[in-house]
Amino acid sequence: MAVHLDASTARRWFDLALRSLAAARQSLDALNVFPVPDADTGSNVVRTLSAGARSAQELPADATLGELAAALAEGSLWGARGNSGVILAQSLQAIAQTFEGLEIATGDDVIRAFDALASAATSAVAEPAEGTIITVAREVAATAVEMPPGAGVDDVVAAALAAAYEATDATTSQLPVLAETGKVDAGAVCLVIIIEALAEVLGLPVTPHDEWFPAPGTGPADSAIAGYEVMYILRAGRRDAKNLQRRLTQIGEAVVVVRGAGDLWHVHVHLAHPEEALADGDMSQVVVRRLDIAGRPLGIVATTTAPGLLEPLAEAGAVAVLSARARTIARAIIDTGARDVVVLPCSADSAVQAGVASRHETVIAEDISVSLAPTRGNLAVLDAVALLAPSLQFAGGPRAARGDADAALARLGHAQAGTRQFSSARADLTEAELLRAAQELAGGGAELLTVLAGASPAATPAAHRIVNLVRALEPDVEAYVLRGGQALPALEASAQ
């Protein structure tokens, strides 16, 4: 009888769980119909837990159980993907808190961990639904807490696994969308696989449920899915985070706001307008994508400093990232779901970050080929996405997609060669400065003018003044002023 759970056993448990989830990844994707049928639950969970595994690998071999649990939890939170991924990351946080300071965990500690996991999973979601991973976690916890004091770890895990099997079977009748398809919940199955891995490491029997798993690639079509997924890390106090969660619940779906270490919160939401999901605080890892973007042969990652461009960039089919560093760009590269990806830098610094991201271990592990476009500027990125967007629908194989990307980049270079650009860190330009900008943009006969106004109150009036001055020089120019909302550059313009 296994009386204790130590760090060595926990490492083997997590490794087996990750391998098992990876093996079932495509079937789990096909199983995914809730909260939206975007066929990515398996991929999201594997990527989430892989981030935890990389964090744990940095620990010394003699790390304690508590230290290991903390590293797994923190890494998973930073790498969390999708609704199920964020819920599991929060659940790992609860387990880490339960095991904090422990070198070994007894059966009673494991009971407390299952109970904490259920509470964390429930609190992570703004509007919990029955028939999901949350229901299964709750039933597992209810069974575990009924175990007698002093029960061995193996007895607790065996009881928890039996409860997980029964609760997952029941999800089909508990959630209407599952009842329509006859499926079980994909997130619930992920939790079962994790508990099964612990049982196997402890030498306990498991019961295969092949009937749960559809054939890979038979998931729901994603063409009817509307809206965007927005994810980011926020540094905020508990009150501000809870206020954000309430606001997001009013405007979006699949809302998850979970706490990591200190005052860091992981935010996830599906909604119609991405910019509405952003917070008034210190945000990082801001990633926006259309919910139907997965499965394209060619992926586009669009970097920008302008919150107002997130929606048009994502609408065109790119995965859009805001003021991103290398780790976030690498994450976005993977989130395109494509084997061939073009990254569009919006500045010299983002080009450097994109280069680092293209060589990131996670990108290499996914065997993704990355090309960097010669874009420099928010409007250059917006123009490039419009030019590259038709390539997203390319129906050829991997080599054809690669050739399509190369051809599109060649067209992009040619198109941008004739583009005149203007950028200013200041919005309060003098009339003489505005006139010089207009003359630079109008030179050579401009046909299309786009001006991006930043967050400064003076930016929008200055943008309209540039338009008027260019029109005085080129009366037939087609002109637009876009609200970017970026801190820098305060003004940006492009003429073709």
C-alpha positions as CSV (number, residue, x, y, z in Angstrom):
1,M,0.0,0.0,0.0
2,A,1.3,3.4,-1.0
3,V,1.2,5.5,2.2
4,H,3.0,8.6,0.9
5,L,3.5,10.6,-2.3
6,D,7.0,12.0,-2.7
7,A,8.7,14.3,-5.3
8,S,10.0,11.3,-7.3
9,T,6.6,9.7,-7.6
10,A,5.0,13.1,-8.5
11,R,7.5,13.7,-11.3
12,R,6.7,10.3,-12.8
13,W,3.0,11.0,-12.4
14,F,3.2,14.4,-14.2
15,D,5.4,12.9,-17.0
16,L,3.0,10.1,-17.6
17,A,0.0,12.4,-17.5
18,L,1.6,14.7,-20.1
19,R,2.6,11.7,-22.3
20,S,-0.9,10.3,-22.1
21,L,-2.6,13.6,-22.9
22,A,-0.2,14.1,-25.8
23,A,-1.1,10.7,-27.2
24,A,-4.8,11.5,-26.9
25,R,-4.5,15.1,-28.0
26,Q,-6.1,14.8,-31.4
27,S,-9.0,12.7,-30.1
28,L,-9.5,15.3,-27.3
29,D,-9.6,18.0,-29.8
30,A,-12.3,16.2,-31.8
31,L,-14.2,15.7,-28.5
32,N,-14.3,19.4,-27.8
33,V,-17.7,21.1,-28.2
34,F,-18.0,23.3,-25.0
35,P,-17.8,26.2,-24.4
36,V,-17.3,26.6,-28.1
37,P,-16.6,23.8,-30.6
38,D,-13.2,25.0,-31.6
39,A,-11.6,21.6,-31.4
40,D,-8.5,22.6,-29.3
41,T,-9.0,21.3,-25.8
42,G,-6.4,18.6,-26.1
43,S,-3.9,20.9,-27.7
44,N,-4.5,23.6,-25.1
45,V,-4.1,21.2,-22.2
46,V,-1.0,19.7,-23.6
47,R,0.6,23.1,-24.2
48,T,-0.4,24.3,-20.7
49,L,1.1,21.3,-18.9
50,S,4.2,21.3,-21.2
51,A,4.9,24.8,-19.9
52,G,4.6,23.4,-16.3
53,A,7.0,20.6,-17.2
54,R,9.6,23.0,-18.6
55,S,9.4,24.9,-15.4
56,A,9.9,21.8,-13.3
57,Q,12.9,20.7,-15.4
58,E,14.8,23.7,-14.1
59,L,14.6,22.4,-10.5
60,P,17.4,20.4,-9.0
61,A,17.0,16.6,-8.8
62,D,16.6,16.8,-5.0
63,A,13.7,19.4,-5.1
64,T,11.0,18.6,-2.6
65,L,7.4,17.7,-3.4
66,G,6.3,21.3,-2.4
67,E,8.9,22.9,-4.6
68,L,8.0,20.6,-7.6
69,A,4.3,21.4,-7.2
70,A,4.9,25.1,-7.1
71,A,7.1,25.0,-10.2
72,L,4.6,22.9,-12.2
73,A,1.8,25.3,-11.2
74,E,3.5,28.5,-12.0
75,G,4.9,27.3,-15.3
76,S,1.4,26.0,-16.3
77,L,-0.2,29.3,-15.4
78,W,2.2,31.3,-17.6
79,G,1.7,28.9,-20.5
80,A,-2.0,28.3,-20.0
81,R,-4.1,28.0,-23.2
82,G,-7.8,28.1,-23.6
83,N,-10.6,27.6,-21.0
84,S,-9.6,24.1,-19.9
85,G,-5.9,25.0,-19.8
86,V,-6.5,28.0,-17.5
87,I,-8.8,25.9,-15.2
88,L,-6.2,23.2,-14.9
89,A,-3.4,25.7,-14.3
90,Q,-5.5,27.2,-11.5
91,S,-6.2,23.7,-10.1
92,L,-2.4,23.0,-10.1
93,Q,-2.0,26.3,-8.1
94,A,-4.4,24.9,-5.5
95,I,-2.5,21.6,-5.3
96,A,0.7,23.5,-4.9
97,Q,-0.7,25.5,-2.0
98,T,-1.8,22.2,-0.4
99,F,1.6,20.7,-0.8
100,E,3.6,23.8,0.2
101,G,6.5,23.0,2.5
102,L,5.9,19.2,2.2
103,E,8.6,16.7,1.3
104,I,6.0,13.9,1.3
105,A,2.2,13.9,1.1
106,T,0.0,11.5,3.0
107,G,-3.4,10.2,2.0
108,D,-5.0,13.0,4.1
109,D,-2.9,15.6,2.1
110,V,-4.0,14.1,-1.2
111,I,-7.6,14.4,0.0
112,R,-7.1,18.0,0.8
113,A,-5.5,18.5,-2.6
114,F,-8.5,17.0,-4.4
115,D,-10.8,19.2,-2.4
116,A,-8.7,22.3,-3.1
117,L,-8.6,21.4,-6.8
118,A,-12.4,21.3,-7.0
119,S,-12.7,24.6,-5.2
120,A,-10.1,26.2,-7.5
121,A,-11.7,24.9,-10.7
122,T,-15.1,26.2,-9.6
123,S,-13.8,29.7,-8.6
124,A,-11.8,30.0,-11.8
125,V,-14.9,30.3,-14.0
126,A,-17.2,33.2,-13.7
127,E,-20.3,31.1,-14.6
128,P,-19.6,27.4,-13.9
129,A,-21.7,25.0,-16.0
130,E,-22.7,21.5,-15.0
131,G,-21.4,18.6,-17.1
132,T,-17.9,19.9,-17.4
133,I,-14.5,19.4,-15.8
134,I,-15.8,21.5,-12.8
135,T,-18.5,18.9,-12.1
136,V,-16.1,16.0,-12.3
137,A,-13.6,17.7,-10.0
138,R,-16.4,18.4,-7.5
139,E,-17.5,14.7,-7.5
140,V,-14.0,13.5,-7.1
141,A,-13.5,15.8,-4.1
142,A,-16.8,14.7,-2.6
143,T,-15.7,11.1,-2.8
144,A,-12.2,11.8,-1.5
145,V,-13.3,13.7,1.6
146,E,-15.5,10.8,2.6
147,M,-12.4,8.6,2.9
148,P,-11.5,7.7,6.5
149,P,-8.7,9.6,8.2
150,G,-5.3,7.9,7.7
151,A,-6.3,6.3,4.4
152,G,-3.3,5.5,2.2
153,V,-2.6,7.5,-0.9
154,D,-3.5,4.5,-3.1
155,D,-6.9,4.0,-1.5
156,V,-7.7,7.7,-2.0
157,V,-6.6,7.7,-5.6
158,A,-8.5,4.5,-6.4
159,A,-11.7,6.1,-5.0
160,A,-11.1,9.3,-6.8
161,L,-10.6,7.6,-10.1
162,A,-13.8,5.6,-9.7
163,A,-15.7,8.8,-9.0
164,A,-14.1,10.5,-12.0
165,Y,-15.1,7.7,-14.3
166,E,-18.7,7.8,-13.1
167,A,-18.9,11.6,-13.2
168,T,-17.4,11.9,-16.7
169,D,-19.9,9.4,-18.0
170,A,-22.7,11.5,-16.6
171,T,-21.6,14.7,-18.3
172,T,-23.4,13.6,-21.5
173,S,-26.8,14.0,-19.9
174,Q,-25.8,17.1,-17.8
175,L,-24.8,19.5,-20.5
176,P,-27.3,20.1,-23.3
177,V,-24.7,20.5,-26.1
178,L,-23.2,17.1,-25.0
179,A,-26.6,15.4,-25.0
180,E,-27.1,16.6,-28.6
181,T,-23.8,14.9,-29.7
182,G,-23.7,12.0,-27.3
183,K,-20.2,13.0,-26.3
184,V,-18.6,13.4,-22.9
185,D,-16.9,16.6,-21.9
186,A,-13.4,17.0,-23.3
187,G,-12.0,18.9,-20.2
188,A,-13.5,16.2,-17.9
189,V,-11.6,13.5,-19.9
190,C,-8.4,15.5,-19.5
191,L,-8.9,15.4,-15.7
192,V,-9.6,11.7,-15.8
193,I,-6.3,11.1,-17.8
194,I,-4.4,13.0,-15.1
195,I,-5.9,11.0,-12.3
196,E,-5.4,7.7,-14.3
197,A,-1.7,8.6,-14.6
198,L,-1.4,8.9,-10.8
199,A,-3.1,5.6,-10.4
200,E,-0.8,3.9,-12.9
201,V,2.3,5.3,-11.2
202,L,1.0,3.9,-7.9
203,G,0.4,0.5,-9.5
204,L,-3.4,0.7,-9.4
205,P,-5.6,-0.7,-12.2
206,V,-7.3,1.7,-14.7
207,T,-10.4,1.1,-16.9
208,P,-10.1,2.0,-20.6
209,H,-13.0,4.0,-21.9
210,D,-12.4,3.8,-25.6
211,E,-16.1,4.8,-26.2
212,W,-15.3,8.3,-25.0
213,F,-12.8,9.1,-27.8
214,P,-13.9,10.0,-31.3
215,A,-11.6,9.4,-34.2
216,P,-9.0,12.2,-34.6
217,G,-10.2,14.9,-37.1
218,T,-13.9,14.2,-36.6
219,G,-14.5,17.2,-34.4
220,P,-17.1,19.9,-35.2
221,A,-16.5,22.3,-38.1
222,D,-15.3,25.6,-36.8
223,S,-16.7,27.8,-39.6
224,A,-19.7,28.8,-37.6
225,I,-17.8,30.0,-34.6
226,A,-18.0,33.8,-34.1
227,G,-15.9,36.1,-32.0
228,Y,-12.4,36.2,-30.6
229,E,-10.4,34.7,-27.8
230,V,-8.5,37.1,-25.7
231,M,-5.9,36.1,-23.2
232,Y,-3.4,38.0,-21.1
233,I,-1.5,38.3,-17.8
234,L,-2.6,41.2,-15.5
235,R,-0.8,42.6,-12.5
236,A,-3.6,43.7,-10.1
237,G,-5.0,43.5,-6.6
238,R,-7.8,41.0,-5.8
239,R,-10.6,43.6,-5.9
240,D,-9.6,45.0,-9.3
241,A,-9.3,41.4,-10.7
242,K,-12.8,40.5,-9.4
243,N,-14.2,43.7,-10.8
244,L,-12.7,42.8,-14.2
245,Q,-14.2,39.3,-14.0
246,R,-17.6,40.8,-13.3
247,R,-17.2,43.2,-16.2
248,L,-16.1,40.5,-18.6
249,T,-19.0,38.3,-17.6
250,Q,-21.3,41.0,-18.8
251,I,-19.8,41.3,-22.2
252,G,-18.2,37.9,-23.0
253,E,-18.3,34.1,-22.5
254,A,-15.9,31.5,-21.2
255,V,-14.6,34.0,-18.7
256,V,-11.8,32.8,-16.5
257,V,-9.8,35.0,-14.2
258,V,-7.3,33.1,-12.0
259,R,-4.6,34.1,-9.7
260,G,-1.0,33.1,-10.0
261,A,1.9,34.0,-7.8
262,G,1.7,37.3,-6.0
263,D,-0.6,39.8,-7.7
264,L,-0.5,38.2,-11.2
265,W,-3.8,37.1,-12.8
266,H,-4.4,35.1,-15.9
267,V,-7.4,36.4,-17.9
268,H,-9.3,34.4,-20.6
269,V,-12.5,35.5,-22.4
270,H,-14.4,35.0,-25.7
271,L,-16.2,38.1,-27.0
272,A,-17.1,40.1,-30.0
273,H,-14.7,43.0,-29.7
274,P,-11.2,42.3,-28.3
275,E,-10.3,45.8,-27.1
276,E,-13.3,45.7,-24.7
277,A,-11.6,42.9,-22.8
278,L,-8.4,44.8,-22.0
279,A,-7.8,46.1,-18.5
280,D,-6.6,49.5,-17.3
281,G,-3.5,48.0,-15.6
282,D,-0.1,46.4,-16.2
283,M,-0.9,43.8,-18.9
284,S,1.5,41.3,-20.6
285,Q,1.2,38.3,-22.9
286,V,-1.8,39.9,-24.7
287,V,-2.8,37.4,-27.4
288,V,-6.0,37.8,-29.6
289,R,-7.2,35.3,-32.2
290,R,-10.4,34.5,-34.0
291,L,-12.0,31.4,-32.6
292,D,-12.1,29.8,-36.1
293,I,-8.5,30.4,-36.9
294,A,-7.2,26.9,-36.1
295,G,-6.4,24.4,-38.8
296,R,-5.1,26.8,-41.5
297,P,-2.0,25.7,-43.5
298,L,-0.3,29.1,-43.1
299,G,-0.3,31.1,-39.9
300,I,0.3,34.9,-39.4
301,V,1.4,36.5,-36.2
302,A,0.8,40.3,-36.2
303,T,2.6,42.4,-33.6
304,T,1.3,45.8,-32.7
305,T,1.5,48.5,-30.1
306,A,-2.0,49.7,-30.9
307,P,-4.9,48.2,-29.0
308,G,-7.3,49.5,-31.6
309,L,-5.7,47.3,-34.3
310,L,-6.1,44.0,-32.4
311,E,-9.6,43.4,-33.8
312,P,-8.9,44.2,-37.5
313,L,-5.6,42.2,-37.4
314,A,-7.4,39.2,-35.8
315,E,-10.4,39.6,-38.1
316,A,-8.1,39.3,-41.1
317,G,-7.0,35.9,-39.7
318,A,-3.8,36.8,-37.9
319,V,-3.0,36.0,-34.2
320,A,-2.5,39.5,-32.9
321,V,-0.1,40.3,-30.0
322,L,0.2,43.6,-28.2
323,S,3.6,45.0,-27.3
324,A,4.9,41.5,-27.2
325,R,8.2,40.1,-26.0
326,A,9.7,36.9,-27.4
327,R,7.9,34.5,-25.2
328,T,4.5,35.9,-26.2
329,I,5.4,35.9,-29.9
330,A,6.5,32.3,-29.6
331,R,3.2,31.5,-27.9
332,A,1.3,33.2,-30.7
333,I,3.3,31.3,-33.3
334,I,2.1,28.0,-31.8
335,D,-1.5,29.3,-31.4
336,T,-1.8,29.8,-35.1
337,G,-2.1,26.0,-35.3
338,A,-0.1,26.1,-38.5
339,R,3.2,24.4,-39.5
340,D,4.3,27.5,-41.5
341,V,4.1,30.9,-39.9
342,V,4.9,34.4,-41.0
343,V,5.6,36.9,-38.2
344,L,5.0,40.6,-38.9
345,P,7.2,42.9,-36.6
346,C,5.8,46.4,-35.9
347,S,9.2,47.9,-34.9
348,A,12.9,47.2,-34.9
349,D,12.7,45.9,-31.3
350,S,9.8,43.6,-32.1
351,A,11.8,42.2,-35.1
352,V,14.5,41.3,-32.6
353,Q,12.0,39.7,-30.3
354,A,10.4,37.8,-33.2
355,G,13.8,36.4,-34.2
356,V,14.3,35.1,-30.7
357,A,10.8,33.7,-30.7
358,S,11.4,31.8,-33.9
359,R,14.2,29.9,-32.2
360,H,12.2,29.3,-28.9
361,E,12.3,25.8,-27.7
362,T,8.5,25.5,-27.8
363,V,8.4,26.5,-31.4
364,I,11.2,24.1,-32.3
365,A,9.4,21.3,-30.4
366,E,6.3,21.9,-32.5
367,D,8.4,21.7,-35.7
368,I,7.1,25.0,-37.0
369,S,8.8,26.9,-39.8
370,V,8.9,30.6,-39.1
371,S,9.6,33.5,-41.6
372,L,10.0,37.1,-40.5
373,A,8.5,39.8,-42.7
374,P,10.3,43.1,-43.4
375,T,7.5,45.2,-41.7
376,R,8.3,48.1,-39.4
377,G,5.3,50.0,-38.1
378,N,1.8,49.3,-37.0
379,L,0.3,50.3,-40.4
380,A,2.9,48.3,-42.2
381,V,1.7,45.3,-40.3
382,L,-2.0,46.1,-41.0
383,D,-1.2,46.4,-44.7
384,A,0.8,43.2,-44.7
385,V,-2.0,41.2,-43.1
386,A,-4.4,42.4,-45.7
387,L,-2.0,41.2,-48.4
388,L,-1.2,37.9,-46.8
389,A,-4.8,37.0,-45.7
390,P,-5.7,35.2,-48.9
391,S,-2.8,32.8,-48.2
392,L,-4.5,31.6,-45.0
393,Q,-7.1,29.8,-47.1
394,F,-4.5,28.0,-49.2
395,A,-5.5,24.4,-49.5
396,G,-2.2,22.7,-50.6
397,G,0.1,20.5,-48.5
398,P,3.0,21.7,-46.3
399,R,5.4,22.3,-49.2
400,A,2.7,24.2,-51.1
401,A,1.9,26.3,-48.1
402,R,5.6,27.1,-47.6
403,G,5.8,28.2,-51.3
404,D,2.7,30.2,-50.8
405,A,4.2,32.0,-47.8
406,D,7.4,32.7,-49.8
407,A,5.4,34.1,-52.7
408,A,3.3,36.3,-50.4
409,L,6.4,37.7,-48.7
410,A,7.9,38.5,-52.1
411,R,4.7,40.4,-53.0
412,L,4.8,42.1,-49.6
413,G,8.3,43.4,-50.1
414,H,7.4,44.7,-53.6
415,A,4.3,46.4,-52.3
416,Q,6.0,48.1,-49.3
417,A,8.8,49.4,-51.6
418,G,6.4,52.0,-52.9
419,T,4.9,53.0,-49.5
420,R,5.7,56.3,-47.8
421,Q,5.6,56.3,-44.0
422,F,5.6,58.9,-41.3
423,S,5.9,58.4,-37.5
424,S,6.1,60.8,-34.6
425,A,6.6,60.2,-30.9
426,R,4.7,63.5,-30.3
427,A,1.1,64.4,-31.2
428,D,1.3,68.1,-30.5
429,L,3.1,68.9,-33.7
430,T,3.3,72.5,-35.0
431,E,1.5,73.5,-38.2
432,A,4.9,73.5,-40.0
433,E,5.7,70.0,-38.8
434,L,2.3,68.8,-39.9
435,L,2.8,70.3,-43.3
436,R,6.2,68.7,-43.8
437,A,4.6,65.3,-42.9
438,A,1.9,65.9,-45.4
439,Q,4.4,66.8,-48.1
440,E,6.4,63.6,-47.4
441,L,3.3,61.5,-47.6
442,A,1.8,63.1,-50.7
443,G,5.1,63.0,-52.7
444,G,4.9,60.8,-55.8
445,G,1.1,60.9,-56.0
446,A,-0.6,59.3,-53.1
447,E,-3.8,57.3,-53.8
448,L,-4.5,55.8,-50.3
449,L,-3.6,57.5,-47.0
450,T,-4.0,55.9,-43.5
451,V,-3.3,57.8,-40.3
452,L,-3.2,56.0,-37.0
453,A,-3.9,58.2,-34.0
454,G,-2.4,57.3,-30.6
455,A,-3.8,57.7,-27.1
456,S,-2.8,61.3,-26.7
457,P,-5.8,63.7,-26.8
458,A,-3.9,65.7,-29.4
459,A,-3.4,62.7,-31.7
460,T,-6.8,62.5,-33.4
461,P,-7.0,66.3,-34.3
462,A,-3.5,66.1,-35.6
463,A,-4.3,63.0,-37.7
464,H,-7.3,64.7,-39.3
465,R,-5.1,67.8,-40.0
466,I,-2.6,65.6,-41.8
467,V,-5.5,64.2,-43.9
468,N,-6.7,67.7,-44.8
469,L,-3.2,68.8,-45.7
470,V,-2.5,65.8,-47.9
471,R,-5.9,66.2,-49.6
472,A,-4.9,69.8,-50.4
473,L,-1.9,68.4,-52.3
474,E,-3.6,65.3,-53.7
475,P,-7.4,66.0,-54.0
476,D,-8.3,62.5,-55.1
477,V,-6.5,60.6,-52.2
478,E,-8.7,58.1,-50.4
479,A,-8.0,58.8,-46.7
480,Y,-8.8,57.1,-43.3
481,V,-8.1,58.0,-39.7
482,L,-7.9,54.9,-37.4
483,R,-8.0,55.1,-33.6
484,G,-5.0,53.0,-32.4
485,G,-4.9,54.0,-28.8
486,Q,-1.2,53.3,-28.6
487,A,1.2,55.2,-26.3
488,L,3.9,55.2,-29.0
489,P,4.2,56.3,-31.7
490,A,1.7,59.1,-31.0
491,L,1.1,59.4,-34.8
492,E,1.7,57.1,-37.6
493,A,0.8,57.4,-41.2
494,S,1.2,55.4,-44.4
495,A,0.6,56.5,-48.0
496,Q,0.6,54.4,-51.2
